[in-house]
Amino acid sequence: MATVNENFLKLQSNYLFADIARKVSAYKAEHPDAPIIRLGIGDVTRPLPPAVIQALHQATEEMAHADTFRGYGPEHGYEFLRQAIVEGDFAPRGVQLDTDEIFVNDGAKSDTGNFGDILGGDNTICVTDPIYPVYIDSNVMAGRAGNFDGQGWSRITYCPCTAENDFVPELPAHPTDMIYLCYPNNPTGTTLSRAELEKWVAYALQHHSILLYDAAYEAYITRPEIPHSIYEIPGAKQCAVEFHSYSKTAGFTGLRCGYTVVPKQLVVRTASGEEVQLNRLWNRRQCTKFNGTAYIVQRAAAAIYTEEGRSQVRETIGYYMENARLMREALTAAGLQVYGGVDAPYLWVRTPDGLGSWEFFEKLLTEIHVVSTPGVGFGPAGEGYIRLTAFGERADCIEAMRRLGQGLF
């Protein structure tokens, strides 16, 4: 008799963003004329940069001719893109990597969820709270999370990040095996200083932990003192995997491409104490369970690293960060406490008058027709906050802030 993986039955009924979409669709069905502005789910609105479009056209044309046609590609990515990543994203920051430490994927979400495949099922988990839901849910699926008590999971250590501690998480008070860090942070839009990241690297090295570092929003960092990569911290190659995405930087949410860095110095032990190189295991996993990112998409990604591509991506990022600035100023003027929006395209807003996250979500949706994301959906410490994204069209962002300023509070 076939049986189900019962860990999946422990998952909450809906993925956070699916639940939001359902609620918005239901409201829209009842109020078809409501002028809804969506600032909840972090999908981009700007078109792909011209350099990317040109590369897509050229690669597509190559696929039309026998002498330039490409079939199955390497599961870990073409050398032209991996070399561009090494030279473009890391060498300028003083980080030396080999191309075989880069694994091209179809977006950071996939690899942050899948990397646990090569790690022990009895590993303990640590997350900053609030946090991107995939980190939790993928470990629930793997059986590492324990049981849910209505607030959190029994085998997961939560490190709260709130206004009261300036969104700087404390280190776990006990050894923890797998630690998820996301900076600039989704959802709070905040960052960690070099000194704070050094503490996490030192902790991981001391306890033989692995840091799973999501740097999907590093291109939005504006302050020069904030690290863009965990590998800017000495010793990080011995304890950290880093995830990157082109989705929010270059508008690839519809193309799907990113990459993961697995240094060859990174080893994890077996139960008997034998050291195993994770680079080799991840390569083996990918060759078995992943067919690789499409050739034309990888050519498009490589175009980001050209002079024209870099300039165009900076322009796109500048557009969204100007949205963030306008939104931050308007929210503050409306009397709300707002965080983030300086080194990230997310704004983390404290709910007024003691309202719960979902209550404030409903208030914004029904009274001014603005879609947000309830903070509690990102973890227990997210209660009392909502997240807004700056990825909307400028006119929509301005209109949403105008509505917010019309005496709602």
N, C-alpha and C positions, 0 to 999 in steps of 0.2 A: 504494500500500500504506500503510495506517495504521500509524504507529509510536507507541511509548510515550514519554512524557517520562522519559528515563532517570535524571533526578535522583531520581525516586521510588525507583528501584532501589537508591540509595545509603543509604536510610534503614535504621536498625536494624530488625530483624525485627518488633518489637512496640513500641508506645507504652508507656512505663514503667508507667502505671497499668493498662493492659490486661494486661501481663505479670504484675503483682501479682495481679490478679483471677483470672488463669488458675491461678497457683500456689495461691492460697487455695481456689479451687473444686476443684482436684485433691486437695488435702489434706482438704477437707470431704467429698468423695466417699469417700475411704478411711476417714475417721473421722467418720461422720455425727453422733455424739453429742458431738463436741468443742465446748465452750462458747466459741466464737470471739468476741472483741471486736475490732471494726475501728477502729483509730486510725491508719490509713494514708492512704487517700484523703480529701481534705478536704471531704467533703460535710457539709452542716449537718443537724441533727436537730431543732431547735426549729421549731414551726409558724410560719406567717406571722403577722405582727402583726395584731391585730384591725382597725386602721385600713386596712390593706392588703386584708383580706378584705372589709370593707365597701365599699371602692372597687371591688373586683372585681365584687361583686354589683350595685352600682349601674351600672357600665359594661356589664355583661352585660344588665341590664334595658334599657338604652338601645338595645342592638343588636336588641331584640325589637320596636321600634316604628319605623315608617317615618320619623317626623319627627326621630328622634334616632339613627337607624342611621348607621354609618360604614362606608364602603367603603375603597378604597385611601387610605392616609394618606401624609404626606410621608416620603420615604426617610430624611431626616435627623432626624425626630422632630417631634412636635407642639410647638407654641409653649408650651403650658401647662407641659409638663415641662421644656423647655429653660430657660424663665424661672425655674422653681423651682430648677433646678440652679445657675444663675448667682447667684441671690439666697441660696440656702441653703448651697451648698458653697464658694463663692469670695468673695463680697462680705464675709462676716464675717472673712475672713483678709486683707482688704485687697487682694484680687486682682480687678481689673476685667476682665470678659469680656463680649462681645456674644453674644446667643443664637445667631447664625449661626456661632459658633466651636464650638458644641456639636453633636455628632452622636450621637444615640441609637442603640444597637445591641442585639444579643441576647446580650450578655455580653462581657467584656474579652478572653476567649480568641480570639474571632473576629477582632476588630480588631487585636490584637497580631500575629496570624498573617497578616492580610490587608494590613496597611499597606504592606508591602514591594511591593505591586502597583504603587505609583506612584513607587517609587524604583529607581534604576539597578541593573541586574543585575550590574554589575562593582563595586559598592560593597563595601568591606571592612567586616567585622563585628567588634564588640567586645562581650563579655559578661562580667559578673561570674560567678565560678565558685565554688560551685554556682549553678544558675539553673533557672528554670522551663523544661521541655523544649520548649515550643512555640516559643520564640524561636529555638532552634537548628534544630528540624525544619522550620519554615516556610522558613528560609533554605536548608536543604538542598534542599527542593522547588524553590526558585527558582534554584538553581544557584550560589549565592554562597558556599557553605561549603567548597568544594574537596573533598578526599578525606579519609576517615577512616582513621587509623593505628592504631586500637585503643584510643587514649586520647582523642584530640580531632580536630578538623577543621583542615585545613591552612590555610584562609583565614580562620579565626576566631581573634581574639586573646582569650585567657583571662586574666582578672584574678582570681587566687585570693583567696578569703575564707575564712580558717581561724582557729582559736583563736590561732595564733601571731601573726597580725597584727590580732587583735581584730575580725576580720570586716570590716575596712576595706580595700577594694581600692585598689591603687595605680593611678594614671593610666597609660594605655598609653605606652610609650616612643617611639611613632611615631604619625603621623597615622592616624586611623581614621574611617570615614565614618558608620557606623550603630552607635550605642551603646545597649545595652539595660540599663536600671536598673530594679530592682523593690524598692521600699521602702514600708513594712516588707517585709522580704525573704521571699519564698517560694523556698527552704525553710528558711532558717536562723532566721527570726523576729527578725533583728536590724535595726537602723536606721542611717542616716547622720545625722550632725549637720549643722546649717546650714553650718558652715565647710567640711565635706567636700563637700556638694552645691555650694557656691560654686565649689569647685575644678573640678568636672565641667562646670558651666556655662561657666566661663572657658575650659576646654579646648575645649569644643564651639564657642564663639565664635571662638577663635583659629584652629581648624583647619577651620571651616565644616562641622562635623559636625552630625548630628541625634541628639538624645537621645530615645529611645523609653522613656518613664517610666511604669511600671506601678504605679499607686497603689491597687490593688484592696483593700488592707488598711489604708488610712489611717485609717479610723474606729476602729481598735483602738489607735491611739497613745494612751498614757496620760501620757507626760511632756510638759509644756507647751513645752519648748525644741525639740522635734523637729518639723520642718516636715511639714505634711500634703500639701502640693502643691509641685511643682517651681517653680510660678509665684510662690511666695513669695520666690524667689531673683531678684534684679534681673538682667535680660537673658535670662531663660529663655524668654520668649515668642518670642524671635528664633531659638531653637535647639531647642525641645522640643515634643513631642507627649505628651499625658498620657492614660492609660487608667484608667477607673473601672468598678466592678462593684457591683451590688446583691446578688450571689449570697451572699456571706458576711456582709454587714452586715445584710440584711433577709430572708435566707432565700429568695432568688430562684433557687436552683439549679434548681428545677423550672419557674419562670416564664420565666427568661432575659431579663435586661435589664441594660444598663450604658450607658456613654457614653464617647466619645473627644473630647478637646479638641484642636483644630487652630487655633492662633492665626493671624490674618491677617498678622501681622508675620513669620511663618515663611516663608522662601524658600529654595529649593535651586536650584543652578545646573545648566544643561544642559552637555553636553560642550564647547560653544562658549563657555560663560561667561554665557549669558543667565540672568537670575533668574526663577524661576517660583514663584508662590504656591501652597503645598501645600494650603491651605484650599480653593481652587478645584478643584484636581485631585482631592482626596479626595471632595468633593461630587459631582464628575462620575463618579468610580468608584462611589460608593454608589448614585447614581441609575441606574446601568447594571447593577450586580451584586447589589443588595440591595433587597428589597421593603419594608423598614421593619419595626419592631417592632409587634406587635399593639396596637390601640387600648386594649383592656381592660388589657393589661400596663402600658402607659404611664400609664394612670389609677392603677393600683396603685402604680407607682413614685412618682408625684406625691404620693400619700398619705403617703409617708415624710416629706415636708417639712412636713406639718401639725404642730401642737403635739402632738397625740396620737401621731402617727406617730413623731416624734422621740423622745418619751419611751419608747415601746414598743421602738424599735430600740435605744436605750441599754440597756434592760433585757435584751434578747437578747444584746447584746455583753457586758454585765456577767456574764451567765451563763457564756458561753464563757471569758471571762477569769478567772473564779473557777475553772473547770476547769483552766485553764492554771496558775494559782497552786498548786492542790492537786497537780497532776502534777509541777510543777517541784520542789516541796518533797519529794515522795515519791521522785523520781528522785535528787535530791541525797542524801537519807537512805540510799538504796540504794547509795551510793558511786559514782554515775555523774556524769560531767561533762556539764552541761546548759546550753544557751544558748537565747536567745529566751524567749518566753512572757511578756514584760513589755509590749511594744508590739505584739504580734502573737499570733495563736492557734496558732502553731507552736512546737514545742520541738525543738531540734536537739541530738541526744545522741551523744556520742562512744562508740564501741563499746569494750567492755572487753577486756583481755587481747590486744590486737592483732588481734582478729577483723575480717574484712572485712565490708563492709556487708551483702552478701547472706548471709554466714554468720550474722551476728547476726539478720538478718531470719528466717532459717530456725529459729534457736534460739528466738526469741520465739514463732514460730508453733507449733512442734512441742512445746515444753516448757511454755509457759504460755498458748498459744492467743490471743496478742495479735498483731494485724496492724499492722506499721509500714511505712515506705517506706525502702528502702535509699538512703543518701545518694549513692552513686556513680551512681545513675540520674539525678541532677541535674547531673553533670559530674565531671571527674577529681578536683577538690578535695573532692568529697563522699565519697570513699572513706574509710572509717573512721568514718562517722557514719550515723545513721538519723534520720528525721523522724517525729515523732508529732504528731497534731492534737488540739486541745482541743474539737473540734466534736461530740464524742460526748455521750450522755446522762450526767448526773452520776454515776449509780449505776455505769454501765459504766466511766467514768474511774477512779472510786474502786476498783472491783474489779480493774481492770487494774493499778493501782499496788500493790494488795495482793499480787497475784501476783508482781509484780516484786520485792517486798520479802521474798519467802519463800526467800531463800538461793540464788537463781538464779546469783548472781555470787560 
